[in-house]
Each structure stands twice: as structure tokens, then as C-alpha cells.
Amino acid sequence: MDPARRICRAGAMKPPVHNVPAGELLKLLDELAAFSVPGPGVTRLLYTPEWCGAQLFLQQRMKSLGLEVRQDRVGNIYGRLSGSGAAAAEQVILTGSHIDTVVNGGRYDGAYGIAAAVTVLHYLQQTFGRPLRSLEVVSFSEEEGSRFPLTFWGSGNVTGLYDGSSREDIADAEGVTLGAAMKACGLGGEAASAGVSAETAAAGGKDYDDAGADGAGAAGTGSVDTGSAVTGPAGSAAVTISRPLRSDIAAYLELHIEQGIVLERSARQIGVVQAIAGQRRYRVTVSGTANHAGTTPMGLRRDALAGSAEMLLALERSAAEEGDPLVATTGRLEVYPGTPNVIPGEVQFTLDIRHSDAGILERYCPQVLEEFAAIAARRGLKLEIQPVLMTTPAPMDKELCAALEQVCLEQGKTYLRMVSGAGHDAQLFAPLCPAAMIFVPSRGGISHAPDEYTPPEELAAGMQVLAAILYKLAYTEEGVIEDRG
């Protein structure tokens, strides 16, 4: 993927009116939501039976719609509508999102982008036939970080963030390693467990032992027994297996719910994302002295909780002074020993700071951490700060954003230029190829919860925008992707 590539917007042909059937999208969302652990909302974690079932279902659905289906060795699923142009194989327009969820999450996060992409590709094929440039829908295996202490496992393998070398060093809360979970889903690199029948492998079928650095075989996703093992069906032998790393993606577009309240409050139908905020995450430990709550005078205490509370109030104040779009959050706070009549001797808390400007992040984070250190020193406390995550802001492609705004104008849809405070797969593609995101409103700004909801008409509006931009990129000469000077 050449970062010098750009989208050319030549030509002035009148765009067709796109009427993508919203009913197909809603039905597909309902079907995907069924692949969940019983309980509130949707729970579909990486390499679990529910995940396997959803990915197999998508393979079958894509194939039934006439798409060329393949899967890579970390479980990403692709459906391709091949282009007819001379450079079609080198100019793939990719769209989709992630199939995994948080625990007790909603039915739209990730799944909406996949379901809309599948629906749109089917519509474009039925309405306009074969495109000039290849179109692909992707269902990324993982983005949330809900089961294992990593994020973007799906798109990260596609873009080169991961090479699979650390999968035996990463484990979930139950002690199951990423490698073991992959193997349980048929991703262990052995033909018999790779979603292909032993007979096919013995007959000289595809070689699943050439996994290279990734060390993974075919993603057999579907046949689930009552235990923990998940084996691939023999029928998946018809699905082409590929290495995760890609070099043929010319542009990436992701349709997603906003997961915030900005669009709803501004009464806009579409969000055109200008950038995805960078993140800094820290684990902070404040240590004092645990002592008797009744016999230790207030002036002689080294109270770790009181010191932490002062730090968090300072964080809130400084973030408010910095102003939007900077946000700073503490989502977890643990107090030790946690006894009513004992002064807290240690507190651990998380720190999450986000902004779309790398320079502001670089300035603000050390500034607030220095203030924490000053508070600790004044109170006689020990302070330890461990960086956990550092991601740079990801600006979206300006020409693709302009093209999306033009689509909204053509369709008579209201839109808003905005920054995404949440991380998305698109941020991994942004340094490598033109990338863009389309947001639709989230009711009440609620996401990662069972109450996550976007009305059908707003889901349909986002899908119509996606259809129009994919048509421009794949079916018209104005969507040609060229190298910059």
C-alpha cells in the first residue's frame, strides 16, 4: 500500500440515485446479533464459539450473494467483487469493520459496517454489474480488546502492526493464550484442524504449513461442540486461505455508528470524520501508609486515596481548561486494603487521554503527570506511572472526505465534520492508503451497552452514502487512484 496514492476527482458525470434496500441491512443485523452469549446485549468475543459462528455465517452469506470469499490466517473474512480494469487486482477498494464486541455490548458497533458493506456490494453488483476496480467487504476478526490485552488484532495483521510472533505470550483472564484460542478455531496451522477435511489435505490440497511469521492456518469457523474446541467444517475447504498482510489496498472506507452524542445533538444525519484521536493510556499506582482510621490524626496521614482523589480532580480541571476535543478519563480505581476502618495504603487507577492533535497530546500528558507528581510529593506519597498504550492521531484522507461531503450534498443529507474520540480500524490504514470514515448518530450517545441504538432510517442514510462513494471509486473513471507526483 503506497502512502503516496491519492483519489482523483475528475469528471462531472451526474451520479445515479442509489436505493439500497434497507430491509436487507436490518435483517442481516438481526441475524448477526443472534451470535452471542446469552445475556444482556451482544457478547461475541474473539475466537469463541459465538465468534466462529458469526464468521462462518458471513462466509456463507457472502458466497450466496455471488462474492468471492476468502479468509486469512487470523480469521479475517473477505468477500470480493472483482473489477474488470487492467489494474483491478492492485486497486482494491476495501470496506467493512470488526465482528467482535465488548461484553454485553450493542448490536451495531462493528456489525453495522459489515452488514452495510455486504448489502451495498450485493446492490452494486445487481444494479451495475462488474466494477472497474475490485471491491471487497471485510469482517475483521478483532478490534475491541475485550478478551485479550491487545486491540486491532484483525486490521493489525493486515497492515503489519502484528506478525503473530507474540501469540503464545498473550493470555485472556482464564489463562488461555491467544495461540491456543486460535488453534481451537482451526487457526493452528495443521491441515486437519484448519477448516479443511483431512481427505482434501491428503489429496494434495492447499499447503497450510507455509504460515511464515504468522504461523496460522485456515480459519475454520463454525462447527462448535459443547466443549471449548471449535473445529472448521469440511465445507470451508472451498474458501481460499490467504496471508493476513496486504499490499493491494488502494483505499479503505468504514461505516460506523458514532458512539457519541454529537450528531444527535446537532441534528445531522452524517458525520464525515476528519481524524481519529490519538490515545495515551497509563496505569497509575499511588502508595502511602495503611493505618488505623481511628487513631491516626488527619495531619499525620499518608492517605493514598485522598491523594488520588486530588489528582483526579486536577485532571478534570486541566482537561476542561484545555478544551475540546481533548478528553481525559479514569475508568477504573482500586483501593487497598479496602477496609472501612483502615486508611488506604495504595490506590491503582487508569488514565485515558485523547486528542486529534499529536502536538497537544505531547504537551498535555507530561504536564498533567507532573502535576500528579507534585501532589504526591506534597502529601508524602509514592507515585508510579506505567504507560500502557500510545497511539498517534490518524487524519483521514482529505480528498476522500471532500468526496463524502459531495455525496451528502448530492443526496440532500445534512453532515458534520467531526473528530472520532474512539479508536477504529481506519486509523491503521490511514498511514498506508487513503482512508475515510462515515458516522451515523447513536441515540443518547450510548454505545458498548445493550441500549446502543440507531433508528433504521439513519442506518439506511449512512448506507446510501457508502453506496455512492463506493460507486464513484469503483465504477467511474473519477475514482482512479494515482500516485502523487
BELJO-V56222 format. One record per helix or strand of 3 or more residues. SS is the DSSP state (H for helix, E for strand). FROM is the first residue (numbers start at 0). LEN is the number of residues. If there is no record, write none. Layout:
ss	from	len
SS	FROM	LEN
SS	FROM	LEN
This chain:
ss	from	len
E	4	3
H	21	12
H	48	16
E	67	5
E	76	5
H	87	3
E	91	7
H	110	18
E	134	6
H	152	7
H	177	7
H	190	3
H	197	5
H	211	3
H	233	5
E	239	3
E	248	9
H	261	5
E	269	7
E	277	10
H	297	3
H	303	19
E	326	3
E	332	4
E	345	10
H	357	22
E	381	10
H	397	14
E	414	6
H	425	4
E	433	7
H	442	3
H	455	20
H	476	3
E	480	3
